Amino acid sequence: MTDPSTGLPGCVRHPDRPTALSCTRCERPACPACLRDAAVGQQCVDCVNEGRTAVRQPTTVAGARLRGQAVLVPALIVVNLALFAVTAYQAQSIANNARSDLFQDWAMAPGLVAFTGEWWRLLTAGFMHIGPLHLAVNMVSLWLIGRDLERLLGPVRFFALYFLSMVGGNLAVFLFGELGQPVAGASTALYGLMGCYLVAIVRLKLDPRPILITLGINVFITFTVTNISILGHFGGLVAGVLASAAIFYAPARNRNQWQTGTLLALTVLLIALFVTRDQQLVSLIQSGA
């Protein structure tokens, strides 16, 4: 629309404002209020907004978009703290919270998983802790290790890694552990996170010595301190390394599809191992062995 008094076209967003200016991108007339400085000339606000959405967001080596603060790690810590509070309340003791009904129902117990079919213990055991020191050590470790990994992986990949590591650790106990020995704690998942750190550092070709030293110290503690599940720790570490390799070494083309497919394949493998072992134990029960 052209203003008859000036012969100038009206602004595309404000037709009542005649202007001699135009957007260098779409070449539509625009008043000064609707123009923004660009690398070359000026662009209207519509083109600026369109350009922002078209710019590719930077991603990490895992294919995740760069984010600010971690959100899943604090949520996991809150859940662990809340469940510990429930067990302490039920047991009427902070130090002896393992006596609570919730702990007894959720802790990993290979015999109960096989004899009563309580498969969910492979998941819930990762949220049970024996005493405040056990809880504090694991939650501080989760905070220190998990924040950067969640930003590197993104919340969805981090969630998959965390739970596959947790299940992998408890599955190792189910496969090779004593049937009557209960196991609990988030350390199965934490070892998976440490394994992820190692894979990420190798993938980025960084110095692996700091994480190797950390792993070495934790392995030493695992073998020297009593009442620590060696099987749970190493099962979580192996599952974490496998899941991380699937994430970090997926080809850039169709990365999401490769990652999803390989993580699902790892999940199927864990389920198959569980079913096979469960059938073996059921057969032993039925034969009276």
URVEN-V755506 format. One line per field, one symbol per residue. ss: DSSP state (a for helix, b for strand, c for the rest). phi: phi as a letter, one per 20 degrees, with the letter a starting at -180 (. if undefined). burial: b if it has 9 or more other ideal C-beta (glycine too) atoms within 8 Angstrom, else e. Layout:
ss = ???
phi = ???
burial = ???
//
This chain:
ss = cbccccccbbcccccccbcccbccccccbccaaabbbccccbbbaaaaaaaaaaccccbcccccbccccccaaaaaaaaaaaaaaaaaaaacccccaaacaaaaaacbcaaaaaaaccccaaaaaaacccaaaaaaaaaaaaaaaaaaaaaaacaaaaaaaaaaaaaaaaaaaaaaccccccbcccaaaaaaaaaaaaaaaaacccccaaaaaaaaaaaaaaaacccccaaaaaaaaaaaaaaaaaaaccccccaaaaaaaaaaaaaaaaaaaaaaaaaaaaaaaaacc
phi = .dfffdmefegfecgedfbdebffeemefbfgfddcfcgcmccffffffffffeffffcefeneffceefdffgffffffffffffffffelaffdffffffffedffcgfffffdmeffffefffddcdnffgffffffffffefgfffffenffffgffffffffffffffffceffeefcbpefgffffffffgffffffeldfefgfffffffffffgedefmdeffffffffffffffffffedffgflgfffffffffffffffffffffffffffffffemf
burial = eebeeeebebbbbbeeebbebebbbeeebbbeebbeebeeebbbbbbbeebeeeeeeeebebbbeeeeebebbeebbebbbebbebbbebbeeeeebbebebbbebbbbbebbbeeeeeebbbbbbbbbbbeebbeebbebbbebbbebbbbbbbebbbbbbbbbbbbbbbbbbbebebebebbbbbbbbbbbbbbbbbbbebeeeebeebbebbeebbebbeeeeebbebbbbbbbbbbbbbbbbbbebeeeebeebbeebbeebbeebeebbeebbeebbeebeeee
//
